[in-house]
Amino acid sequence: MNYTELFYPPRFAVGPGSIQAITDFTKEANLTCALIVTDAFLASAPVMAAVTDVLKKAGIPYYVFDRVISNPDAATVDRAAALYTEKKCDHFIAVGGGSPIDVAKGASLVAANGGAIQHYIGVNRTVHQGVPVIAVNTTAGTGSEVTRAFVLTNRENHTKAVSLDHHCLVAFAVSDPQLMLDLPGEVTAATGMDALSHAVEAYCAVNHNPFTDGLSLQSAGLVNGALLTTLHEPYHLDSRTDMCWAAALAGYAFSNSGLGLIHSIGFQLENICPVPHGQAVGLFMPYVMDFHRQAIPERIADLGVACGFTDKSIAAKQVVAHFYEMITAAKIPTLREVGFRADDIPALAAMAMEDPTLATNPVQPAVEEVEEIITRAYCNDLQ
C-alpha cells in the first residue's frame, strides 16, 4: 500500500494568554498531580511562576524536576521518570525549549512502558502511549512541542540520537508569546534559525507531501517577516506570536516529512564545539541550500517565493543570499567564532555522513561534497 500517515498533537494552543488553557485541559482530562520538568534557570524565573499560578488556580498539586541541562542525556530522562513514579504523578508539564520538552516526552514513554529510555531510542520502539505531557513552550524554534521526535546526547561517545515515536506526542501544547518577551536576543535568534531550518528541510525532504509543503512554506514566510523584527523589538507581541506559529508549523512539517543535510552537519558540529543547536544549523543553512539548488532548484525557488521573491527564475539564488543576510543580521556566530578549526572539516563531514537525518535529504551527497559545503561555511564563501 502507498499511503501517508500524519502525526501531530491532539491539542495545541497558541497566542497571548494561551497558558490559561492549561486549566481547562487538566480538568477535562481529570489530571490531578503534575511533575514539572525544566532547567535550573527557568525553575526560578517568572515563567515558572506563570505556570504554577495556573496550577494553583486549578487546584493541581505539583513537584518540580529542574535537573535538565542543554543537550540532555538518557540518565536525565530516567531520573525524571523515577521522580514521576515516586511522587505518584499522573502527568508531566514541560516548561522550556527543546531540552525540557524532549526530556518530558522521553520520560513519559518510560513511565508508561517501564524500563529505561535506552530501550526506546530509535523508531517506534514502544508499545504503549506515553503518559500525558503538557508542553509549555518558552522559545519559538525547536518545534518539540508538536513533534514525535526527541533527541538525546550520548556523553561517552559525543553523539546524538534522534528518536521518532508517535507515542511521545504531547497531549497538550502551549505556545504563549507573553512567556517569551524577555528571552535574550541570542536565544531568540538561534531558536528562530532552528524553526527556519526545519521549514527549509521539511520542504526539501524526500518524504514531503502536500500537508508538509503548505506548512513549510507558511513557516518560512512567517520567520522571514517576523524574526528580525522580534530581535529589534523584543516586546513586539505580534512578531513573537508569528514566531510561535512558525515554530509549530515547521515542527508539524518536519515531524511528518523528515530533515536533511543541514541537521546532519549541525548535529555533529554540536559534538565538536559547544554551540547551541539553532546556531549550528543556521551556520550551514545557506550553503546546503546552495548545494541543493543544483538538484531541486524548483523547491528552493518555492521557498524564495514564500519569502517575497516573485521572479521564480531567480528566486532560488535570491533566497539563499537572503537567508545568509538574515543569519548575519541575527548575529549568528561564524564557524571560526565558535572555535571550529579547518583541521576538523574531514572529521565533521565523515560524522555528518553517518547522521540518520541524512536519510531523508533530497540527494545523497558524497563525503567530498559535504567537505566542500563545510569549507565554504568556514570561509564564508557564498559566491
C-alpha positions as CSV (number, residue, x, y, z in Angstrom):
1,M,0.0,0.0,0.0
2,N,1.1,3.5,-0.7
3,Y,-0.3,5.9,1.8
4,T,0.9,8.7,4.1
5,E,0.1,8.8,7.9
6,L,0.3,12.1,9.7
7,F,1.3,12.6,13.4
8,Y,0.6,15.7,15.5
9,P,-0.6,16.5,19.0
10,P,-4.3,16.3,19.6
11,R,-4.5,19.8,21.1
12,F,-2.4,22.9,20.7
13,A,-3.0,26.5,22.0
14,V,-1.1,29.4,20.6
15,G,-1.3,33.1,21.2
16,P,-1.2,35.6,24.1
17,G,-2.7,34.2,27.3
18,S,-2.9,30.6,26.0
19,I,-1.2,29.4,29.1
20,Q,-4.5,29.8,30.8
21,A,-5.9,27.0,28.7
22,I,-4.0,24.5,30.9
23,T,-6.7,24.8,33.5
24,D,-9.4,23.6,31.1
25,F,-7.3,20.8,29.8
26,T,-6.3,19.4,33.2
27,K,-10.0,19.5,34.3
28,E,-11.2,17.7,31.2
29,A,-8.5,15.1,31.3
30,N,-9.0,14.5,35.1
31,L,-5.3,15.2,35.8
32,T,-4.6,15.5,39.5
33,C,-0.8,15.8,40.1
34,A,2.0,17.2,37.9
35,L,5.7,16.7,37.6
36,I,7.1,19.9,36.1
37,V,10.2,19.2,34.0
38,T,12.5,22.2,33.5
39,D,16.0,23.5,34.0
40,A,17.6,25.2,37.0
41,F,17.4,28.7,35.5
42,L,13.7,28.5,34.5
43,A,12.8,27.0,37.8
44,S,13.3,30.4,39.5
45,A,12.3,32.5,36.5
46,P,9.0,34.4,36.1
47,V,7.8,32.0,33.5
48,M,7.7,29.2,36.2
49,A,5.6,31.4,38.4
50,A,3.2,31.9,35.5
51,V,2.8,28.1,35.1
52,T,2.5,27.4,38.8
53,D,-0.1,30.2,39.3
54,V,-2.3,28.4,36.7
55,L,-1.8,25.1,38.5
56,K,-2.7,26.6,41.9
57,K,-5.8,28.2,40.4
58,A,-6.8,24.8,39.1
59,G,-6.0,23.1,42.4
60,I,-3.4,20.8,40.8
61,P,-0.5,19.9,43.2
62,Y,2.9,19.6,41.5
63,Y,6.5,18.7,42.0
64,V,9.5,20.1,40.2
65,F,12.3,18.3,38.4
66,D,14.8,21.0,37.5
67,R,17.9,19.0,36.5
68,V,17.5,19.3,32.7
69,I,20.6,20.5,31.0
70,S,21.3,21.6,27.4
71,N,21.6,18.5,25.2
72,P,20.1,16.2,27.8
73,D,21.1,12.5,28.1
74,A,19.3,9.3,28.8
75,A,20.2,9.4,32.5
76,T,18.3,12.7,32.9
77,V,15.2,11.2,31.3
78,D,15.4,8.2,33.6
79,R,15.8,10.4,36.7
80,A,12.7,12.4,35.7
81,A,10.7,9.2,35.1
82,A,11.8,7.9,38.5
83,L,10.7,11.0,40.3
84,Y,7.3,10.9,38.5
85,T,6.7,7.4,39.8
86,E,8.0,8.2,43.3
87,K,5.6,11.2,43.7
88,K,2.7,9.3,42.1
89,C,2.1,11.9,39.5
90,D,-0.3,11.4,36.6
91,H,1.1,13.9,34.0
92,F,4.2,15.8,33.1
93,I,4.4,19.6,32.4
94,A,7.5,20.5,30.4
95,V,8.5,24.2,30.8
96,G,11.2,25.4,28.5
97,G,12.6,24.9,25.0
98,G,13.5,21.7,23.3
99,S,15.6,20.1,26.1
100,P,12.9,20.1,28.8
101,I,10.3,19.1,26.4
102,D,12.4,16.2,25.0
103,V,13.1,15.0,28.5
104,A,9.4,15.0,29.4
105,K,8.5,13.2,26.2
106,G,11.1,10.6,26.8
107,A,10.2,10.2,30.5
108,S,6.5,9.8,29.6
109,L,7.5,6.8,27.5
110,V,9.4,5.2,30.4
111,A,6.6,5.9,32.8
112,A,4.1,4.1,30.6
113,N,6.3,1.3,29.2
114,G,8.7,0.6,32.0
115,G,12.4,0.0,31.9
116,A,14.8,2.8,30.8
117,I,14.7,5.2,27.9
118,Q,17.7,3.4,26.3
119,H,15.3,0.6,25.4
120,Y,13.2,3.0,23.3
121,I,15.8,5.0,21.4
122,G,15.1,4.5,17.7
123,V,11.9,4.4,15.7
124,N,8.6,3.4,17.3
125,R,10.2,1.1,19.9
126,T,7.4,1.5,22.5
127,V,4.1,-0.4,22.8
128,H,2.0,2.0,25.0
129,Q,1.2,5.7,24.6
130,G,3.3,7.8,27.0
131,V,1.6,9.3,30.0
132,P,0.1,12.8,29.3
133,V,2.6,15.6,28.7
134,I,1.6,19.3,28.7
135,A,4.4,21.2,26.8
136,V,4.7,24.9,27.8
137,N,7.0,26.3,25.2
138,T,9.3,29.1,26.2
139,T,11.1,29.5,22.9
140,A,9.9,29.7,19.3
141,G,12.1,27.4,17.3
142,T,12.6,23.7,18.3
143,G,9.1,22.6,17.5
144,S,9.5,19.8,20.1
145,E,6.1,20.7,21.5
146,V,4.4,19.3,18.4
147,T,6.7,16.6,17.1
148,R,7.0,12.9,17.6
149,A,10.8,13.2,17.9
150,F,13.1,13.6,20.9
151,V,16.9,14.0,20.8
152,L,19.3,12.7,23.5
153,T,23.1,13.0,23.7
154,N,25.5,10.2,24.5
155,R,28.2,11.9,26.5
156,E,30.5,9.0,26.4
157,N,31.0,9.0,22.6
158,H,29.8,12.6,21.9
159,T,26.9,11.6,19.6
160,K,23.2,12.5,19.4
161,A,20.4,10.0,18.9
162,V,17.3,11.2,17.2
163,S,14.3,9.0,18.0
164,L,10.8,9.0,16.4
165,D,7.8,7.6,18.3
166,H,4.2,8.7,17.9
167,H,3.6,7.5,21.5
168,C,5.7,10.5,22.8
169,L,3.4,13.2,21.2
170,V,2.4,15.6,23.9
171,A,-1.3,15.7,24.9
172,F,-1.5,19.5,25.0
173,A,1.0,22.0,23.6
174,V,1.0,25.7,24.6
175,S,3.0,28.5,22.9
176,D,2.2,31.7,24.7
177,P,4.3,34.6,23.3
178,Q,3.9,36.5,26.5
179,L,6.2,34.0,28.1
180,M,9.0,34.8,25.6
181,L,9.1,38.6,25.8
182,D,12.2,38.6,28.0
183,L,14.2,36.0,26.0
184,P,17.8,37.0,25.4
185,G,18.4,38.1,21.8
186,E,20.9,35.3,21.1
187,V,18.3,32.7,22.2
188,T,15.6,34.3,20.1
189,A,17.9,34.3,17.1
190,A,19.2,30.8,17.5
191,T,15.7,29.3,18.0
192,G,14.4,31.3,15.1
193,M,17.0,29.9,12.9
194,D,16.1,26.4,14.1
195,A,12.5,27.0,13.0
196,L,13.6,28.3,9.6
197,S,15.9,25.3,9.1
198,H,13.0,22.9,9.9
199,A,10.8,24.7,7.4
200,V,13.5,24.5,4.7
201,E,14.4,20.9,5.3
202,A,10.8,19.7,5.6
203,Y,10.0,21.3,2.2
204,C,13.1,19.7,0.6
205,A,12.9,16.2,2.3
206,V,12.2,13.2,0.2
207,N,9.1,12.4,2.3
208,H,7.4,15.8,1.8
209,N,3.8,15.8,0.9
210,P,1.0,18.4,0.3
211,F,0.4,18.7,4.1
212,T,4.0,19.4,5.0
213,D,4.6,21.5,1.9
214,G,2.0,24.1,2.9
215,L,3.2,24.2,6.5
216,S,6.8,24.6,5.5
217,L,6.2,27.5,3.1
218,Q,3.9,29.3,5.5
219,S,6.5,28.8,8.3
220,A,9.4,30.1,6.2
221,G,7.4,33.2,5.2
222,L,6.5,33.9,8.9
223,V,10.1,33.6,10.0
224,N,11.2,35.9,7.2
225,G,8.7,38.5,8.2
226,A,9.0,38.2,12.0
227,L,12.4,37.2,13.2
228,L,14.4,40.3,12.6
229,T,11.5,42.5,13.9
230,T,11.4,40.4,17.1
231,L,15.2,40.8,17.5
232,H,14.9,44.6,17.1
233,E,11.7,45.0,19.1
234,P,11.7,42.1,21.7
235,Y,8.3,43.2,23.1
236,H,6.6,43.2,19.7
237,L,3.8,40.8,20.6
238,D,2.6,40.2,17.0
239,S,6.0,39.2,15.8
240,R,6.5,36.9,18.8
241,T,3.2,35.3,18.0
242,D,4.1,34.8,14.4
243,M,7.3,33.1,15.5
244,C,5.3,30.8,17.7
245,W,3.2,29.9,14.7
246,A,6.3,29.5,12.5
247,A,8.0,27.1,15.0
248,A,4.9,25.0,15.4
249,L,4.1,24.8,11.7
250,A,7.7,23.8,10.9
251,G,7.6,21.3,13.7
252,Y,4.4,19.7,12.3
253,A,6.1,19.6,8.9
254,F,9.5,18.0,9.7
255,S,7.9,15.6,12.1
256,N,6.0,14.2,9.2
257,S,8.5,14.6,6.3
258,G,12.0,14.4,7.8
259,L,15.1,16.6,7.9
260,G,18.3,16.5,5.9
261,L,21.9,17.6,5.5
262,I,21.6,20.9,7.4
263,H,20.8,18.9,10.5
264,S,23.2,16.1,9.7
265,I,26.1,18.6,9.8
266,G,24.6,20.8,12.5
267,F,24.0,17.9,15.0
268,Q,27.6,16.8,14.5
269,L,29.1,20.2,14.9
270,E,27.5,20.3,18.3
271,N,29.6,17.3,19.2
272,I,32.8,19.1,18.3
273,C,32.0,22.6,19.5
274,P,29.8,23.8,22.4
275,V,27.4,25.7,20.2
276,P,23.6,25.9,20.6
277,H,21.6,23.8,18.1
278,G,19.9,26.7,16.4
279,Q,23.3,28.4,15.7
280,A,24.7,25.2,14.4
281,V,22.0,24.7,11.8
282,G,21.9,28.3,11.0
283,L,25.6,28.3,10.1
284,F,25.2,25.7,7.4
285,M,21.7,26.5,6.1
286,P,22.5,28.8,3.1
287,Y,25.4,26.6,2.0
288,V,23.3,23.5,2.0
289,M,20.5,25.3,0.2
290,D,23.0,26.5,-2.4
291,F,24.2,22.9,-2.9
292,H,20.6,21.8,-3.3
293,R,19.9,24.4,-6.0
294,Q,21.6,22.0,-8.4
295,A,19.3,19.1,-7.6
296,I,16.0,20.6,-6.6
297,P,16.0,24.2,-8.0
298,E,12.2,24.4,-8.1
299,R,11.8,23.7,-4.5
300,I,14.4,26.2,-3.4
301,A,12.8,28.7,-5.7
302,D,9.4,28.0,-4.0
303,L,11.0,28.9,-0.6
304,G,12.1,32.2,-2.2
305,V,8.6,33.0,-3.5
306,A,7.3,32.3,0.0
307,C,9.7,34.9,1.3
308,G,8.6,37.5,-1.3
309,F,10.9,36.9,-4.3
310,T,8.3,36.9,-7.0
311,D,10.5,36.2,-10.0
312,K,10.8,32.4,-9.8
313,S,13.5,32.2,-12.4
314,I,15.9,33.8,-9.9
315,A,14.1,33.3,-6.6
316,A,16.3,30.3,-5.6
317,K,19.5,32.3,-5.8
318,Q,17.9,35.2,-4.1
319,V,16.6,33.3,-1.1
320,V,20.0,31.7,-0.5
321,A,21.6,35.1,-0.4
322,H,18.8,36.5,1.7
323,F,19.0,33.8,4.3
324,Y,22.7,34.4,4.6
325,E,22.0,38.1,5.2
326,M,19.4,37.2,7.8
327,I,21.9,35.0,9.6
328,T,24.4,37.8,9.6
329,A,21.8,40.3,10.8
330,A,20.7,37.9,13.6
331,K,24.4,37.9,14.7
332,I,24.7,34.1,14.4
333,P,28.4,33.4,15.1
334,T,30.6,32.1,12.3
335,L,32.3,28.7,12.4
336,R,35.6,30.4,13.3
337,E,33.9,32.3,16.1
338,V,32.6,29.2,17.7
339,G,36.0,27.7,17.8
340,F,35.8,25.3,14.9
341,R,39.1,24.6,13.2
342,A,39.8,23.9,9.5
343,D,41.5,20.7,10.5
344,D,38.2,19.4,11.8
345,I,36.5,19.6,8.4
346,P,37.1,16.0,7.3
347,A,36.0,14.6,10.6
348,L,32.8,16.7,10.7
349,A,32.0,15.6,7.1
350,A,32.5,12.0,7.9
351,M,30.3,12.2,11.0
352,A,27.6,14.0,9.1
353,M,27.5,11.2,6.5
354,E,26.6,8.8,9.4
355,D,23.8,11.0,10.9
356,P,20.4,9.4,10.5
357,T,18.8,12.7,9.4
358,L,20.7,12.4,6.1
359,A,18.3,9.5,5.1
360,T,15.5,12.0,4.1
361,N,17.8,14.5,2.4
362,P,16.7,15.2,-1.2
363,V,20.1,13.9,-2.6
364,Q,22.7,11.7,-1.0
365,P,26.0,13.6,-1.2
366,A,29.5,12.2,-1.4
367,V,31.7,12.9,1.6
368,E,33.8,15.2,-0.6
369,E,30.7,17.3,-1.3
370,V,29.9,17.6,2.4
371,E,33.5,18.7,3.0
372,E,33.1,21.4,0.3
373,I,29.9,22.7,2.0
374,I,31.6,22.9,5.4
375,T,34.7,24.5,3.8
376,R,32.5,27.2,2.2
377,A,30.8,27.8,5.5
378,Y,34.2,28.1,7.3
379,C,35.4,30.6,4.7
380,N,32.1,32.5,4.5
381,D,32.2,31.8,0.7
382,L,28.7,32.1,-0.7
383,Q,29.6,33.0,-4.2
